């Protein structure tokens, strides 16, 4: 078919002009002569070069049957297919002609889109995919080019002929790469049978591109890109705000652990509720920076309008979809987001939560004064962290050619004996304390330690009859460190009227989906592991505007706000550094650290001789090394994560800049040492302090061991014990104030009782400030000595 020689297709469709072309299809504007010249779009299929006749025939038969199945779909978010005909031995698809702009074109012309607009587009796309999946049809080529934005619709199309592209996109195929690997999940790159989970990954990658302005993965060449998709976390979103947990949940590497459509829909709805419509939501200062006019809004995300493009693209393409097996998938066991996807993933929060701490040294004479590097060097060695173990497993699995799959434990499989903390003398009133923690996946060791420690607190209260007339029980739910599990777990806690409060979660990413629904129900939350300042100080805290977003949320551990100032005092006071070069990766975690550090270091009389932001995906830092050398810096502070810090440190040393690099808990990981053989002398801080450093902590560990728990309490166990005890103290206060009985509205009154609680816990003094943060701001210093992390005593940071 050519423009010079227009043809009549199937005796009725007159071609008028070519309006688009992709790798495997060419789209024409045509007229249906049987329907009074109605405008239609006609897609001509182009087979890839080099395909033999046998493969071509098989693909032709299969594609034709699947394209005809798409005719049965009727949904405002799916382009309408009118007809599928044969023309010269190749299929031709006739569909509605839609005039609009693709999402890819919108991104190119306007830059990244506002968070609310992306959530609207995502909700509309998801609704369309659910319709297709309900008809057992999998799209398999969801990407920005295949999302069409009109004045009143968001329409899913397909320019790439998904089935043909998928059939020819193999790593071993001789040079033919068709399709868009940046939006393909690991299982599709590996050639496994498509499932609806494929489309959910692609949806996540598409929304990521829309809100960030670039795909989540990027590398030179298909092989390098595939390795990145299989083994590396996606780049942390910097502009996604409340959309970040949705992206993390959709981009889980293991399809069994990927968020399902219903959960994703609820998460997107939550984002839309949190981002009010209208220009205020997208105005500078109220959300991510935007380029170009904001899109107009409607209440129905399926028909949310966008501005008409300056030069409308005449685009229309039938979704090339594949029939999935007729059997309905069995319900999934609650699972965690793939640990491989979480290796170093920021989730809009630091990997705070999670690097199993080393065995600590006995305290120095002054427990509040950090030791010098030489003194630190005499400490015990840091064992392998969970990131090392997870990455090793992922690479070993990849080497065998298998998909990244993980054996996960259901929360129902947890030892039932621990779910009801027993004690002498059963009470007439039972108070249930919920525990939300990762009991499966890469962080399960820490999650189990949290559960056991909460259980020990409940047992201690019951055995001592600390609250007369009340018996405490523990109800544990597994979140797998997966933000998608926060909402469903919150619903399960709320529906149990005996649950008065919740301990957890470990991850700040989970907290962002767990805490809001708990707050709406008036359920108090006390976390032993969250360190994102925004949870208590609001999203604009770094700019000086603090607001408490969740009045029912508290935590027993310090936050990223405190690491930077403490590092400044260590560098200036103990390490005697007066000139500092400050670098960060532009993440919320990195900028929080460097902001506090810079202010404190300058206040102490030090000089910041240079500041710089780096791309976390960058691995070449020769220019940075030159600038650090010429600045005369005596140390470098890096706000960010180990995968970027390691090459910076190594290249500094290679360039002859023999100064220590210091960072926060984001670099405190065995992978930092593995990737950087020249790390000796480098420093890191971790939030909190080892239990062994205090008499109360040692007594807790002794009781924990005596209780017979097979798993270690871990770094967060003591903080979980104190979080649970804060709830127990609050219940006791309510009972005392109510004449010895639990008031009927105890759940509603408990948050204020927690806010007023104050006691000596196993981690030190436990009390909360007006934002819900702990008043105990302990931070621990670590240094690298002979290729291992060693500990120094914790110190107390002045409150801010």
C-alpha positions in Angstrom: 0.0 0.0 0.0 1.4 3.4 -0.9 0.2 7.0 -0.7 0.8 7.4 -4.4 -1.4 4.4 -5.2 -4.3 4.4 -2.6 -6.0 1.0 -2.4 -9.5 -0.2 -1.5 -9.1 -2.7 1.3 -11.5 -5.6 1.4 -13.7 -3.8 -1.1 -14.8 -1.1 1.3 -12.0 0.8 3.1 -10.5 3.5 1.0 -7.0 4.7 2.1 -6.6 8.5 2.2 -3.2 9.2 3.9 -0.6 7.6 6.1 -0.7 9.0 9.6 1.7 6.9 11.6 4.2 4.0 11.5 5.9 1.9 14.1 8.3 -1.0 14.1 5.7 -3.5 12.9 2.7 -1.5 11.7 1.7 1.3 9.5 -1.4 3.3 10.1 -3.6 5.0 7.5 -6.6 7.3 7.6 -9.3 5.8 5.6 -13.0 6.0 4.7 -15.5 3.2 5.1 -17.4 3.3 1.8 -20.1 1.0 3.2 -20.9 3.5 6.0 -21.3 6.8 4.1 -17.6 7.6 4.2 -17.1 7.3 7.9 -13.5 8.0 8.9 -11.6 5.0 10.1 -8.0 4.1 10.9 -6.5 1.2 9.0 -3.5 -0.6 10.4 -1.3 -2.6 8.1 0.9 -5.3 9.7 4.6 -5.3 8.8 6.4 -8.6 9.6 10.1 -8.3 10.7 12.8 -9.0 8.1 14.5 -12.4 8.3 11.5 -14.3 9.5 11.1 -17.6 7.6 7.8 -18.6 6.0 6.9 -21.2 8.7 7.2 -18.7 11.6 5.4 -16.1 9.5 2.5 -18.3 8.9 2.2 -19.3 12.6 2.4 -15.7 13.8 -0.1 -14.6 11.2 -2.7 -17.2 12.3 -2.2 -16.5 15.9 -2.2 -12.7 15.6 -5.3 -12.7 13.4 -7.3 -14.8 15.9 -6.2 -12.6 18.8 -6.9 -9.4 17.0 -10.4 -10.6 16.2 -10.9 -11.3 19.9 -10.1 -7.6 20.6 -13.2 -6.8 18.6 -15.3 -8.0 21.5 -13.9 -5.4 23.9 -16.0 -2.4 24.5 -14.6 0.2 26.9 -14.0 4.0 26.7 -10.3 3.4 27.5 -9.8 0.8 24.7 -9.8 1.8 21.1 -12.7 0.2 19.2 -11.8 -2.4 16.6 -14.3 -2.5 13.8 -12.9 -5.2 11.5 -10.0 -7.5 10.9 -9.5 -8.4 7.2 -6.9 -10.1 5.0 -5.0 -8.1 2.4 -2.4 -9.8 0.2 -1.9 -12.5 2.9 -1.4 -10.1 5.8 -3.9 -9.0 8.4 -5.3 -5.5 8.3 -7.1 -4.0 11.3 -9.8 -1.4 10.9 -10.7 0.7 13.9 -12.0 4.0 15.1 -10.0 7.0 14.2 -9.0 9.0 17.2 -7.3 12.4 17.0 -5.1 13.2 19.9 -1.6 13.2 21.3 0.2 10.2 22.6 1.5 10.2 26.2 5.0 9.9 24.8 4.4 13.1 22.7 3.0 14.9 25.7 6.1 14.1 27.7 8.4 15.2 24.9 6.6 18.5 24.5 5.8 19.4 28.1 8.3 17.4 30.2 7.3 15.3 33.1 3.6 15.6 34.0 2.0 16.6 37.4 1.5 13.8 39.9 -2.3 14.1 39.9 -2.5 14.0 36.1 -0.3 10.9 36.0 -2.5 9.2 38.6 -5.6 10.1 36.5 -4.0 8.6 33.4 -2.9 5.5 35.4 -6.4 5.0 36.8 -7.9 5.1 33.3 -5.3 2.8 31.9 -5.7 0.3 34.7 -9.5 0.3 34.3 -9.0 -0.5 30.6 -6.5 -3.3 31.4 -8.9 -4.8 33.9 -11.5 -4.9 31.2 -9.1 -6.7 28.8 -7.8 -9.1 31.5 -11.4 -9.9 32.4 -11.8 -11.1 28.8 -8.6 -13.2 29.2 -6.7 -10.8 27.0 -3.2 -9.5 27.8 -1.9 -6.4 26.0 1.9 -7.0 26.4 3.0 -3.7 24.9 1.8 -1.0 27.3 4.1 2.1 27.0 3.7 5.9 26.6 3.5 5.6 22.8 0.5 3.4 23.1 -1.5 5.7 25.4 -3.6 8.2 23.5 -4.7 11.4 25.2 -7.7 13.2 23.7 -9.9 16.1 25.0 -12.1 13.7 26.9 -10.5 10.2 26.9 -7.4 8.3 27.9 -7.3 5.5 25.3 -5.0 2.4 25.3 -3.8 1.6 21.8 -1.0 -0.4 20.3 1.5 0.7 17.7 4.0 -2.1 18.2 1.9 -5.2 17.5 2.5 -6.7 20.9 2.4 -10.4 20.0 4.8 -10.2 17.0 7.1 -7.9 19.0 7.1 -10.3 21.9 7.7 -13.3 19.7 10.8 -11.7 18.2 12.2 -10.0 21.3 14.7 -12.6 22.7 18.1 -12.0 24.0 19.4 -14.8 21.8 17.7 -13.7 18.6 20.2 -12.7 15.9 20.1 -8.9 16.2 16.4 -8.4 15.9 15.0 -6.4 18.8 11.4 -5.4 18.4 9.3 -3.9 21.1 10.3 -1.7 24.0 12.4 -3.4 26.6 12.4 -0.4 28.9 8.7 -1.3 29.7 9.0 -5.1 29.7 9.1 -7.0 33.0 11.8 -9.6 33.6 9.5 -12.5 32.8 8.6 -11.1 29.4 12.3 -10.4 28.5 12.9 -14.1 29.5 10.2 -15.2 27.1 7.8 -16.6 29.6 4.0 -17.0 28.9 2.3 -13.6 29.3 0.0 -12.9 32.2 -1.9 -9.8 33.4 1.1 -9.1 35.7 3.1 -8.2 32.6 0.8 -5.3 31.8 0.9 -4.1 35.4 4.7 -3.9 35.3 4.5 -2.0 32.0 1.8 0.3 33.5 4.2 1.1 36.3 7.1 1.8 33.9 4.8 4.0 31.8 3.6 6.0 34.8 7.2 6.3 36.1 8.2 7.8 32.7 5.3 10.2 32.8 6.0 11.6 36.3 9.8 11.5 36.2 10.4 12.3 32.5 12.5 9.2 31.8 12.0 5.4 32.0 12.8 3.6 35.2 15.7 1.7 33.6 18.2 2.8 31.1 21.4 1.1 29.7 23.4 0.8 26.5 22.3 -2.2 24.6 19.6 -4.8 25.1 21.8 -7.1 27.2 22.9 -4.4 29.6 19.3 -3.2 29.9 18.1 -6.8 30.6 20.7 -7.2 33.3 19.5 -4.0 34.8 15.9 -5.0 34.7 16.7 -8.4 36.2 19.2 -7.4 38.9 19.0 -3.7 39.7 16.4 -1.6 41.4 14.6 1.0 39.3 16.0 4.5 39.7 14.4 6.1 42.7 11.6 8.5 41.7 12.4 12.1 42.7 9.2 13.8 41.6 6.5 11.1 42.2 5.5 12.2 45.7 2.5 10.1 46.8 2.7 8.1 43.6 6.0 6.6 44.5 4.6 3.6 46.5 2.3 2.8 43.5 5.4 2.7 41.2 7.3 0.5 43.6 4.4 -1.9 43.9 3.9 -2.2 40.1 7.6 -2.5 39.4 8.2 -5.5 41.6 10.4 -7.9 39.7 8.7 -11.1 40.7 5.2 -11.2 39.1 3.8 -13.2 42.0 4.8 -10.4 44.3 3.6 -7.6 42.0 0.6 -5.6 43.2 -2.7 -6.9 41.8 -5.0 -4.7 39.8 -7.6 -4.1 42.6 -4.8 -3.0 45.1 -3.2 -0.8 42.5 -6.6 0.8 41.8 -7.1 1.6 45.5 -3.6 3.0 45.7 -4.2 5.3 42.7 -7.5 6.4 44.2 -5.7 7.3 47.4 -3.2 9.4 45.4 -6.0 11.2 43.7 -7.7 11.9 47.1 -4.4 13.2 48.4 -3.8 15.5 45.4 -6.7 18.0 45.2 -7.9 18.8 41.6 -7.4 22.2 40.1 -4.3 24.4 39.4 -3.3 24.5 43.0 -2.3 20.8 43.0 0.2 21.3 40.2 1.4 24.8 40.9 5.1 25.3 41.6 5.7 24.7 45.3 2.7 22.5 45.7 4.0 19.5 43.8 6.5 18.3 41.3 7.8 20.9 38.9 5.8 20.9 35.6 6.5 22.1 32.2 3.7 23.5 30.0 0.0 24.1 30.9 -1.6 21.8 33.4 -4.2 19.4 32.1 -7.9 20.1 32.8 -9.6 17.7 35.1 -12.8 15.7 35.3 -14.1 13.6 38.2 -13.9 10.4 36.1 -10.3 9.5 35.5 -11.3 7.3 32.5 -12.4 10.4 30.7 -10.1 13.0 32.2 -9.3 15.5 29.5 -6.0 16.9 28.4 -5.2 20.0 26.5 -5.5 19.6 22.7 -2.0 19.4 21.2 -0.7 22.2 19.1 -0.5 20.0 16.1 -2.8 17.1 16.7 -1.4 13.7 15.9 -3.8 11.5 13.9 -3.2 8.3 15.8 -5.1 5.1 15.9 -4.0 1.6 16.4 -5.7 -1.6 17.4 -4.5 -3.0 20.6 -2.6 -6.1 19.7 -3.5 -8.5 22.5 -3.0 -12.1 23.3 -5.6 -14.5 24.6 -4.4 -15.7 28.0 -5.2 -19.3 29.2 -8.8 -19.9 29.9 -8.2 -21.0 33.5 -8.6 -18.4 36.1 -5.5 -17.9 38.3 -5.9 -19.1 41.8 -5.9 -16.4 44.5 -2.3 -15.4 45.5 -0.9 -15.8 48.9 -0.1 -12.5 50.4 3.4 -11.8 49.2 6.2 -9.2 49.4 7.5 -7.0 46.7 10.5 -8.8 45.2 13.5 -8.3 47.3 15.6 -8.0 44.2 13.5 -5.0 43.3 14.3 -3.5 46.7 18.1 -3.8 46.6 18.9 -0.2 47.3 15.5 1.0 46.1 14.6 4.3 47.7 10.8 3.9 47.5 10.8 7.6 48.1 12.4 6.8 51.4 15.9 5.7 52.4 16.6 2.0 52.9 16.7 3.0 56.5 14.9 0.4 57.6 17.0 -2.2 56.8 20.5 -3.2 56.8 21.0 -5.6 59.7 23.4 -3.9 62.1 26.7 -5.3 63.2 27.4 -6.7 66.6 28.3 -3.6 68.7 31.3 -2.9 70.8 31.1 -2.4 74.5 30.6 1.3 75.2 33.5 3.7 75.7 33.8 5.7 79.0 31.7 8.4 77.5 28.7 6.9 75.7 27.8 10.1 74.2 31.1 10.9 72.6 32.0 9.3 69.2 35.4 7.7 69.0 38.1 8.4 66.5 38.7 6.2 63.5 41.7 4.5 65.3 39.5 3.7 68.3 36.7 2.5 66.1 39.1 0.2 64.3 39.3 -2.0 67.4 35.6 -2.9 67.2 34.0 -6.1 66.1 33.3 -6.8 62.4 30.1 -6.2 60.7 28.4 -9.4 59.3 26.9 -9.6 55.8 23.8 -7.6 55.5 20.5 -8.7 54.0 21.2 -6.8 50.7 24.3 -8.9 50.1 22.4 -12.1 50.6 19.5 -11.0 48.4 21.7 -9.8 45.6 23.7 -13.0 45.7 20.5 -15.1 45.4 19.2 -12.9 42.6 22.4 -13.2 40.5 22.6 -16.9 41.1 19.0 -17.4 40.0 19.6 -15.2 36.9 22.7 -17.2 36.0 20.6 -20.4 35.7 18.2 -18.6 33.3 15.3 -18.8 35.7 12.9 -16.1 36.7 13.5 -14.2 39.9 11.1 -16.1 42.2 11.1 -16.1 46.0 9.7 -18.5 48.6 7.5 -16.5 50.9 5.8 -17.3 54.2 2.2 -16.4 54.8 1.4 -14.5 57.9 -1.0 -17.3 58.7 1.9 -19.7 58.9 3.5 -17.8 61.8 3.8 -19.8 65.0 0.4 -19.4 66.6 1.7 -19.7 70.1 3.2 -16.2 69.7 0.0 -14.6 68.3 -1.7 -14.6 71.7 0.7 -13.4 74.3 -0.2 -15.5 77.3 0.2 -14.7 81.0 -0.9 -15.8 84.4 -4.5 -15.1 85.2 -6.8 -14.5 82.2 -8.4 -11.1 82.2 -12.0 -10.2 81.4 -11.0 -7.6 78.8 -8.7 -8.4 75.9 -6.8 -5.6 74.1 -5.2 -6.6 70.8 -2.1 -4.8 69.6 -1.5 -5.1 65.9 2.0 -5.6 64.5 2.7 -4.8 60.9 6.1 -6.1 59.8 7.8 -8.0 56.9 7.6 -11.6 57.9 8.5 -12.8 54.4 11.0 -11.6 51.8 14.5 -10.1 52.2 13.7 -8.1 55.4 11.9 -10.9 57.2 14.7 -11.4 59.8 14.1 -7.8 61.0 10.4 -8.2 60.8 10.3 -11.4 62.9 12.5 -9.7 65.5 9.9 -6.9 65.6 7.1 -9.3 66.1 8.9 -11.3 68.8 9.8 -8.2 70.7 6.2 -6.9 70.6 5.1 -10.3 71.8 7.6 -10.2 74.7 6.3 -6.8 75.8 2.7 -8.2 75.8 3.8 -11.2 77.8 5.7 -9.1 80.3 2.6 -6.9 80.8 0.3 -9.9 81.3 2.6 -11.8 83.6 3.1 -8.8 85.8 -0.6 -7.8 85.6 0.7 -4.3 84.7 -2.8 -3.2 83.6 -5.3 -4.8 86.0 -8.3 -6.2 84.2 -6.7 -6.2 80.8 -5.0 -9.0 78.9 -2.9 -8.1 75.9 -2.7 -10.1 72.7 -0.6 -9.6 69.5 -2.0 -9.8 66.0 0.7 -9.8 63.4 0.2 -9.2 59.7 2.9 -9.6 57.1 3.6 -6.6 54.8 6.6 -8.1 53.1 8.1 -4.6 53.0 5.6 -4.0 50.2 3.8 -0.6 50.2 0.9 -2.3 48.4 0.2 -4.3 51.5 -0.2 -1.3 53.8 -3.8 -0.5 52.8 -5.1 -4.0 53.0 -3.4 -4.7 56.3 -4.8 -1.4 57.7 -8.3 -2.6 56.7 -7.8 -5.9 58.6 -6.6 -4.1 61.7 -9.5 -1.6 61.6 -12.1 -4.3 61.1 -11.0 -6.0 64.3 -12.6 -3.9 67.0 -10.3 -5.3 69.7 -7.2 -3.8 67.9 -6.6 -0.5 69.7 -3.2 0.3 68.3 -0.6 -0.9 65.8 3.2 -1.4 66.2 5.0 -0.9 62.9 5.8 -0.8 60.1 9.5 -1.2 59.5 9.6 0.6 56.1 8.6 4.2 55.6 7.3 3.2 52.1 4.8 0.9 53.8 3.9 3.6 56.4 2.8 5.9 53.7 0.0 3.4 52.7 -0.7 2.0 56.2 -0.9 5.0 58.4 -3.5 7.2 56.5 -6.3 4.6 56.6 -5.5 3.8 60.2 -5.7 7.5 61.1 -9.1 7.8 59.4 -10.3 5.0 61.7 -8.7 6.6 64.7 -6.2 3.8 65.2 -2.8 4.9 66.7 0.4 3.7 65.1 3.9 3.5 66.8 6.7 2.6 64.4 10.1 1.2 65.6 11.8 1.7 62.2 10.5 4.5 60.0 13.0 7.4 59.5 11.5 9.5 56.7 11.0 13.0 58.3 8.0 13.7 56.1 5.9 11.2 58.1 5.9 13.5 61.1 7.0 16.9 59.7 5.1 17.0 56.4 6.3 17.0 52.8 7.8 20.5 53.0 9.8 20.2 56.2 13.1 20.6 54.4 12.0 24.0 53.1 11.2 25.1 56.6 7.4 24.5 56.6 6.6 21.8 59.1 3.1 20.3 59.6 2.1 17.1 61.2 0.3 15.0 58.6 -0.8 12.1 60.9 -2.0 12.9 64.4 -2.2 9.2 65.3 1.3 8.4 64.2 4.4 8.1 66.5 7.8 6.5 66.3 10.4 5.3 68.8 13.4 5.8 66.6 15.1 9.0 65.4 14.9 10.2 61.8 17.1 11.3 59.0 16.9 14.9 60.4 19.3 13.8 63.2 22.0 11.9 61.2 23.4 15.0 59.4 24.0 17.2 62.4 25.5 14.3 64.3 27.9 13.5 61.4 28.9 17.2 61.4 29.8 17.0 65.1 31.7 13.8 64.6 33.7 15.2 61.6 34.4 18.5 63.2 34.9 17.5 66.9 36.4 14.0 66.8 37.9 13.7 63.3 39.1 17.3 63.5 38.0 18.1 59.9 37.5 21.8 59.1 37.0 21.7 55.3 34.2 19.6 53.9 33.0 18.8 50.4 29.3 17.9 50.4 27.6 15.8 47.7 24.1 14.3 47.5 22.1 12.3 45.0 19.1 14.7 45.0 16.9 12.1 46.7 14.7 13.1 49.7 17.0 11.0 51.9 20.2 12.5 50.5 19.1 16.1 50.7 17.7 15.6 54.2 21.1 14.4 55.4 23.2 17.1 53.7 20.9 19.9 54.7 21.3 19.2 58.4 25.0 18.4 58.1 25.8 21.6 56.3 24.0 23.8 58.7 25.6 22.2 61.8 29.1 22.0 60.3 29.0 25.7 59.5 27.6 26.5 62.9 30.6 24.7 64.5 33.0 26.9 62.6 33.8 24.5 59.7 33.9 25.5 56.0 31.9 23.8 53.3 34.4 24.2 50.4 32.1 22.7 47.7 28.6 21.3 47.2 27.4 19.1 44.3 24.5 16.9 43.3 25.1 13.8 41.2 22.9 11.5 39.2 22.5 8.2 41.2 22.7 6.3 37.9 26.1 7.8 37.2 29.3 5.7 37.8 32.0 7.9 36.5 33.2 10.6 38.9 36.6 11.7 37.7 35.5 15.3 37.4 34.2 15.3 40.9 37.5 13.9 42.2 39.3 16.7 40.5 37.0 19.3 42.0 37.4 17.8 45.5 41.2 17.8 45.2 41.4 21.4 44.1 39.0 22.5 46.9 41.4 21.3 49.6 38.6 19.3 51.3 39.7 17.2 54.3 36.6 15.0 54.0 33.7 14.3 51.7 30.2 13.8 53.0 27.8 12.0 50.7 24.0 12.0 51.1 22.6 9.0 49.3 23.1 5.3 48.9 25.9 2.8 48.8 25.6 2.0 45.0 26.6 5.6 44.2 28.8 6.2 47.2 31.1 3.2 46.5 32.3 4.4 43.1 32.7 7.9 44.4 34.9 6.8 47.2 36.9 4.4 45.1 37.6 7.0 42.3 38.5 9.6 44.9 41.2 7.3 46.2 42.4 6.4 42.7 42.8 10.1 41.9 45.0 10.5 45.0 42.3 12.2 47.1 43.0 10.2 50.3 40.3 11.7 52.5 37.5 9.8 54.3 34.0 9.7 52.7 31.2 9.7 55.3 27.5 9.0 54.7 24.3 8.1 56.5 22.6 4.7 56.8 22.1 4.6 53.1 25.8 3.6 52.6 26.0 1.4 55.7 25.8 -1.9 53.8 28.1 -4.8 53.0 27.6 -4.0 49.3 29.5 -0.7 49.9 32.5 -2.7 51.0 32.2 -5.3 48.3 32.0 -2.7 45.5 34.8 -0.5 47.0 37.9 -2.4 48.1 39.5 1.0 49.0 36.8 1.9 51.6 39.0 1.7 54.7 38.7 4.9 56.7 35.3 5.7 55.4 32.5 6.4 57.8 28.7 6.0 58.2 26.0 6.7 60.7 23.0 4.5 61.6 19.9 5.6 63.4 19.6 4.3 67.0 22.0 2.6 69.2 22.9 -1.1 70.0 21.0 -2.6 72.9 24.3 -3.9 74.3 25.4 -0.4 75.1 23.0 0.1 78.1 22.0 -1.9 81.1 18.3 -1.8 80.1 19.2 -3.0 76.7 21.3 -5.9 78.0 18.5 -6.8 80.4 16.0 -6.9 77.4 18.3 -9.1 75.4 18.6 -11.5 78.4 14.8 -11.7 78.8 14.4 -12.1 75.0 16.8 -15.0 75.0 15.2 -16.6 78.0 11.8 -16.5 76.3 13.1 -18.9 73.7 12.5 -17.1 70.5 14.5 -18.8 67.8 15.2 -15.6 65.9 17.4 -12.7 67.0 15.7 -9.5 68.1 17.8 -7.6 65.6 18.5 -3.8 65.5 14.8 -2.9 65.6 13.6 -5.4 68.2 14.3 -3.1 71.2 12.5 -0.2 69.5 9.6 -2.5 68.8 9.5 -3.5 72.5 9.3 0.2 73.5 6.7 0.9 70.8 4.5 -1.8 72.2 5.1 -0.7 75.8 4.1 2.9 74.8 0.7 1.4 73.8 0.5 -0.6 77.0 1.3 2.5 79.1 -1.4 4.4 77.2 -4.0 1.7 77.9 -3.0 1.7 81.5 -3.5 5.5 81.7 -7.0 5.1 80.1 -8.0 2.4 82.6 -6.7 4.4 85.5 -8.6 7.5 84.4 -11.8 5.5 83.9 -12.0 4.1 87.4 -10.2 0.8 86.7 -12.0 -0.3 83.5 -11.3 0.2 79.9 -13.5 3.0 78.5 -15.8 2.1 75.5 -14.1 4.6 73.3 -10.6 3.5 74.1 -9.5 3.3 70.5 -10.4 7.0 69.9 -8.7 8.1 73.2 -5.5 6.1 72.8 -3.6 8.5 70.5 -3.7 11.3 73.0 -2.7 8.8 75.8 0.3 7.7 73.7 1.2 11.4 73.1 1.3 12.0 76.9 3.2 8.7 77.8 6.7 8.9 79.1 8.8 6.1 80.6 12.3 4.6 80.8 12.4 2.0 78.0 15.0 -0.5 76.9 16.3 2.0 74.4 16.4 4.9 76.8 13.9 7.6 77.7 10.7 7.1 75.7 8.5 10.1 75.1 7.2 12.0 72.0 7.3 15.6 70.9 4.5 17.5 69.3 5.1 16.0 65.9 5.0 12.4 67.2 8.8 11.9 67.0 10.8 10.4 69.8 12.8 12.7 72.1 15.6 10.1 72.1 17.8 11.0 69.2 20.5 8.4 69.4 22.8 7.9 66.3 25.6 5.4 66.0 28.9 5.9 64.1 30.6 3.2 62.1 33.9 3.1 60.2 35.5 0.7 57.7 38.6 -1.0 59.1 40.3 -3.8 57.1 37.3 -4.2 54.8 34.7 -4.5 57.5 32.3 -2.1 59.3 33.1 -1.6 63.0 31.1 0.2 65.5 31.6 3.2 67.8 29.3 4.2 70.7 26.1 6.1 70.0 25.7 9.7 70.8 22.8 12.0 71.5 21.9 14.6 68.9 20.4 17.9 70.2 16.7 18.1 69.4 15.7 20.3 66.5 
